[in-house]
Amino acid sequence: MAPQLPKIQSKVSATVEKIRTRKRDSASSSSSATLIRPAAVPAPKPVAPLKPAEAAEIVRILGNELGANGGETSPAQVARLLEQSGGRLAVAEPGKAASPERPWVAEWLPGNVAYWRVRHLGTALAEAMGRDWAVWRQKNPLGAVLDLRECLPVQSLESAAEICGLFVTPGEVLFTWRDETGKEKNFRSDRQPLGLGSGTPLIVLVGPNLRGAGELVASILQERSGAILLGQATGGQVGLLGETRLSSGRSIFRVKGEILLPGGRKGIGRPIPPDVDLASEGFVDTEIWPGGEATIASTIAEVPAIKRPNEASLIQQENVEMEEETPTPAPGKEGETKRPPQDRGLQRAGDLLRTIRKMPPTRRASIDPVDFRGQNSAPSHSS
């Protein structure tokens, strides 16, 4: 029997690879006209209930752009008109920020994870990320995490192209912007990429407040660089935005022009679904805000302790053994457990990177984001 083992292993490997190839080919053929997405694509998010004063103010600001006549000023009517705009118009709450005065935060996290939390896109950030990676790549990173959850929505398309260029082959057309007159402008990747390597995954953290230029970055990295999107569905307004603050504190976001992705696909109208979806009832995506300027590393420890009997379930049809991690909570006053601010999205990103690292090197080097799409991730608490 022993002399036959190599032949058997070879046949099994060949069969598995054929299955994976069919899976990738099927996904590629289905995406020839549309983006590769889970079967259930999120619908445009409904407008949160408007107050009468807000509705009247929106009509005054938008006027003919909203398509409202003098009698359509009730909150229900205005909300319906916003929803019928196909993502071009939206009303949203201002996003929270852990450190609003800092354009970005870079940190080497425990477990060898490179982490950037981004608010402002642009040349300065791209150059800083290049310097960071030149140092971090020498430390055998599990992977990189680009956190776009608090990325400001109103930023230039040039700034978005700068960041995309770090992860895409130089010279490629990233996207095309068409203005209201029909004039088009191509944006190419003309920056030297970081060179993460085929065995170094990139995870992009996304959430419902992500819209505009940052949402465009997430979309391009998902489709062009093999990034794995983790979190919750985005705001659904990809591209160049204008913002008008209402007296209530909320904002009206208006899409300017139109984004065309390679192949003629339009990048507007629906939220981008993450590959690994953290959305569920009662799930708190991020609680890092009370931590202020505390290091990101302080948000990683999970309290109470969480056991992970099957984190490999993040990946379809993979049987990867995972170590259980049960961090010991620090006792607080009078023996009670003190619960520090938590960042569940970043914790799940670390889980996913550790799962990928457990794979055989050849499998890890050929990671296909299609393997992750439509997955759900929810922490399993110990009893």
C-alpha positions in Angstrom: 0.0 0.0 0.0 2.8 2.4 0.9 4.2 2.6 -2.7 0.7 3.6 -3.9 0.4 6.6 -1.4 2.1 9.2 -3.6 -0.1 8.2 -6.5 -3.3 8.5 -4.4 -2.2 11.8 -3.0 -1.5 13.1 -6.4 -4.9 12.1 -7.7 -6.6 13.7 -4.7 -4.7 16.9 -5.2 -5.6 16.9 -8.9 -9.3 16.4 -8.2 -9.4 19.2 -5.6 -7.7 21.6 -7.9 -10.2 20.7 -10.7 -13.0 21.5 -8.4 -11.5 24.8 -7.4 -10.8 25.7 -11.0 -14.4 25.0 -12.0 -15.5 27.2 -9.1 -13.2 30.1 -10.2 -14.2 29.7 -13.8 -17.9 29.7 -13.0 -17.4 32.9 -10.9 -15.4 34.5 -13.7 -18.0 33.7 -16.4 -20.8 35.0 -14.2 -19.0 38.3 -13.7 -18.3 39.1 -17.4 -21.2 41.6 -17.3 -21.5 42.2 -13.6 -19.3 42.3 -10.5 -18.7 39.1 -8.6 -20.9 39.3 -5.6 -22.9 37.1 -3.2 -26.2 36.0 -4.5 -28.1 38.4 -2.2 -26.9 41.9 -3.1 -27.9 44.5 -0.5 -30.7 46.9 -1.7 -30.2 50.6 -1.4 -30.5 51.6 2.3 -33.8 53.3 3.2 -33.7 56.8 4.4 -33.9 57.1 8.1 -37.1 58.8 9.3 -37.0 62.5 8.5 -38.4 65.3 10.7 -40.7 67.8 9.1 -38.1 70.6 9.4 -35.5 68.4 7.8 -37.8 67.5 4.9 -38.6 71.1 4.2 -34.9 72.1 4.4 -33.9 69.3 2.0 -36.5 70.5 -0.6 -35.2 74.1 -0.3 -31.6 72.9 -0.8 -32.1 70.4 -3.6 -35.0 72.0 -5.4 -35.4 70.7 -8.9 -32.5 68.2 -8.3 -34.8 66.3 -6.0 -37.7 66.4 -8.5 -40.1 67.7 -5.8 -42.9 70.1 -6.4 -44.2 72.7 -3.9 -46.6 70.2 -2.4 -44.1 67.4 -1.8 -42.6 68.5 1.5 -43.8 65.8 3.9 -41.1 63.6 5.5 -42.6 60.5 3.8 -42.7 62.1 0.4 -39.2 63.5 0.6 -37.8 60.2 1.9 -39.4 58.4 -1.1 -37.9 60.8 -3.6 -34.4 60.3 -2.0 -34.8 56.5 -2.2 -35.9 56.8 -5.9 -32.7 58.7 -6.8 -30.8 55.4 -7.3 -28.1 56.2 -4.8 -27.4 59.7 -6.1 -28.9 61.4 -3.1 -28.7 60.2 0.5 -29.1 61.6 4.1 -26.8 60.2 6.7 -25.6 60.8 10.2 -22.1 62.1 10.7 -19.6 59.3 11.2 -17.8 58.8 14.5 -14.0 58.9 14.7 -11.6 57.5 17.2 -9.0 60.2 16.5 -10.6 62.9 14.3 -7.5 65.1 14.4 -5.3 62.4 12.8 -5.6 61.8 9.0 -4.5 58.2 9.5 -3.1 55.7 12.1 -0.5 53.1 11.4 0.3 50.3 13.8 2.1 47.0 13.9 -0.4 44.8 15.9 0.2 41.8 18.1 0.3 38.7 16.0 2.3 40.3 13.3 -0.6 42.2 11.5 0.1 45.4 9.6 -2.7 47.9 10.3 -3.8 51.2 8.8 -6.8 53.1 9.9 -7.6 55.8 7.3 -9.6 59.0 7.3 -7.8 61.1 4.7 -6.7 59.6 1.4 -4.0 61.0 -0.9 -0.4 61.3 -1.8 0.9 61.8 1.8 -0.9 58.7 3.0 0.3 56.6 0.1 3.9 57.6 0.7 3.6 56.9 4.5 2.1 53.5 3.8 5.1 52.7 1.5 7.5 53.6 4.3 5.6 51.6 6.8 5.5 48.5 4.6 9.2 48.7 3.8 9.8 48.1 7.6 6.9 45.7 8.3 7.6 43.4 5.4 10.8 42.3 7.1 8.8 41.1 10.1 7.0 38.2 8.4 3.5 39.7 8.6 0.4 37.5 8.6 -1.2 40.1 6.3 -2.3 43.7 6.1 -5.5 45.3 7.3 -6.8 48.6 5.7 -9.5 50.0 7.9 -11.8 52.3 5.8 -14.7 52.4 8.2 -14.1 56.0 9.2 -12.8 57.2 5.9 -14.2 60.7 5.1 -16.7 60.5 2.2 -16.0 63.8 0.5 -12.5 63.4 -1.0 -11.0 63.8 -4.5 -10.9 61.0 -7.0 -7.2 61.6 -7.4 -6.7 60.8 -3.7 -8.6 57.5 -4.2 -6.4 56.6 -7.2 -3.2 57.2 -5.1 -4.2 54.5 -2.6 -5.5 52.1 -5.2 -2.1 52.3 -6.9 -0.4 50.8 -3.9 -2.2 47.5 -4.6 -2.7 47.4 -8.4 -0.4 46.8 -11.3 1.1 50.1 -12.6 -0.4 51.5 -15.7 -3.8 49.9 -15.4 -7.0 52.0 -15.8 -8.6 52.0 -12.3 -11.8 53.8 -13.2 -13.3 56.5 -15.4 -15.2 59.5 -14.2 -17.9 61.0 -16.4 -19.1 64.5 -15.5 -22.6 65.9 -16.0 -21.7 67.0 -19.6 -20.6 63.6 -20.6 -16.8 64.4 -20.6 -14.7 61.5 -19.3 -11.4 61.3 -17.4 -9.4 58.1 -16.9 -7.6 57.4 -13.6 -4.6 55.1 -13.8 -2.4 53.5 -11.3 0.9 55.3 -11.7 2.4 54.5 -8.2 4.9 51.8 -7.3 2.8 49.1 -5.6 3.7 47.9 -2.1 4.3 44.3 -3.4 2.4 42.5 -0.6 3.1 39.2 -2.4 0.7 36.3 -3.2 0.9 34.8 0.3 0.2 38.1 2.1 -3.6 38.7 2.3 -5.1 42.2 2.3 -8.2 42.6 4.4 -10.3 45.8 4.0 -12.6 46.7 6.9 -15.8 48.3 5.6 -19.1 49.5 7.2 -22.3 51.4 6.6 -20.7 54.9 6.9 -18.3 54.2 4.1 -19.3 56.1 1.0 -17.7 58.3 -1.7 -14.0 58.1 -2.5 -13.3 55.5 0.3 -16.1 53.3 -1.0 -14.5 53.5 -4.4 -11.2 52.4 -3.0 -12.8 49.4 -1.4 -14.6 48.4 -4.6 -11.5 48.5 -6.7 -9.3 46.7 -4.2 -11.9 43.9 -3.9 -12.1 43.4 -7.7 -8.6 44.3 -8.8 -6.2 43.3 -6.0 -7.9 40.3 -4.5 -8.6 42.1 -1.2 -11.1 40.5 1.2 -13.8 42.9 2.4 -14.8 42.3 5.9 -17.5 44.1 7.9 -20.9 45.4 6.9 -22.4 46.6 3.6 -21.3 50.1 2.6 -23.3 53.3 2.1 -23.9 52.7 -1.6 -22.5 56.0 -3.0 -19.3 55.2 -4.9 -17.5 58.2 -6.4 -17.2 61.9 -6.1 -19.5 63.4 -3.4 -20.7 66.8 -2.3 -22.0 67.3 1.2 -24.4 69.8 2.7 -24.9 69.8 6.4 -28.5 70.2 7.7 -29.4 72.2 10.7 -30.3 68.9 12.5 -26.7 67.8 12.2 -27.2 65.2 9.5 -25.9 65.6 6.0 -27.1 65.4 2.4 -24.7 63.6 0.2 -24.9 64.1 -3.6 -23.0 62.1 -6.2 -21.3 64.2 -8.8 -21.0 62.7 -12.2 -20.7 59.0 -12.7 -18.0 56.3 -12.0 -17.4 53.7 -14.7 -15.4 50.7 -13.7 -13.4 48.5 -16.2 -15.7 46.8 -18.6 -18.2 49.6 -18.6 -19.8 48.7 -15.2 -21.3 51.6 -13.3 -20.3 52.1 -9.7 -23.4 53.6 -8.1 -26.7 52.7 -6.7 -26.2 49.8 -4.3 -24.1 49.2 -1.2 -21.0 47.0 -1.7 -21.5 43.7 0.2 -18.5 42.5 2.2 -17.0 39.1 1.4 -17.2 38.2 5.1 -20.4 39.7 6.6 -20.4 40.8 10.2 -23.9 42.1 10.1 -26.3 40.5 12.5 -28.9 41.6 15.1 -27.2 42.9 18.1 -23.7 42.8 16.6 -21.7 45.8 17.6 -19.2 46.3 14.8 -17.0 48.9 16.5 -16.7 50.1 20.0 -13.2 51.7 19.8 -14.5 55.3 20.0 -14.5 55.6 23.8 -10.8 54.6 23.7 -9.8 57.8 22.0 -6.1 57.9 21.3 -5.5 54.5 23.0 -3.4 52.2 20.7 -5.3 50.0 18.4 -3.7 47.0 20.0 -5.6 47.7 23.2 -8.9 47.0 21.4 -7.8 43.5 20.3 -8.1 41.6 23.6 -11.6 40.1 23.9 -13.4 40.4 27.2 -15.1 38.2 28.2 -13.0 35.5 26.7 -14.1 34.0 23.4 -13.4 30.4 22.4 -13.0 29.6 18.7 -13.8 26.0 18.1 -14.3 26.4 14.3 -12.9 29.7 12.9 -12.1 27.7 9.8 -15.8 28.0 9.0 -15.0 31.4 7.6 -13.8 29.6 4.5 -16.0 27.4 2.4 -15.1 23.7 2.3 -11.9 24.1 4.2 -10.9 21.9 7.1 -8.2 23.9 8.8 -7.4 23.2 12.4 -7.4 26.3 14.6 -6.1 26.9 18.0 -8.6 28.0 20.6 -7.8 31.5 22.0 -9.2 32.4 25.4 -7.6 35.6 26.5 -7.5 36.1 30.3 -9.5 39.1 31.2 -7.8 41.6 33.6 -9.6 41.8 36.9 -11.1 45.2 37.8 -12.1 46.7 41.1 -13.6 44.3 43.6 -12.7 41.3 41.5 -15.1 42.3 38.6 -14.1 42.0 35.0 -13.2 45.3 33.4 -14.4 45.4 29.8 -12.1 47.6 27.7 -13.3 49.1 24.4 -13.7 46.4 21.7 -13.2 46.4 18.0 -15.0 43.3 16.8 -14.3 43.9 13.1 -10.6 44.1 13.7 -10.7 41.0 15.9 -12.4 39.0 13.2 -9.8 40.3 10.7 -7.1 38.8 12.9 -9.0 35.5 13.1 -9.2 35.4 9.3 -5.5 36.1 8.8 -4.6 33.4 11.3 -6.9 30.9 9.5 -5.2 31.7 6.2 -1.8 31.3 7.7 -2.7 27.8 8.9 -3.2 26.7 5.3 -0.5 24.9 3.4 1.8 27.4 1.6 0.7 26.5 -1.9 -3.0 26.9 -1.0 -2.2 30.2 0.9 -0.5 31.6 -2.2 -3.5 31.0 -4.4 -6.2 32.5 -2.1 -9.2 33.5 -4.2 -11.6 36.0 -2.6 -14.4 34.0 -4.3 -13.8 31.4 -1.6 -15.0 33.9 1.1 -17.9 35.7 -0.6 -21.2 35.4 1.2 -19.7 34.2 4.4 -21.0 35.2 7.8 -18.9 35.6 10.9 -20.2 35.8 14.4 -18.2 35.3 17.6 -18.9 32.1 19.5 -18.9 33.0 23.2 -17.8 30.5 25.8 -20.5 29.4 28.2 
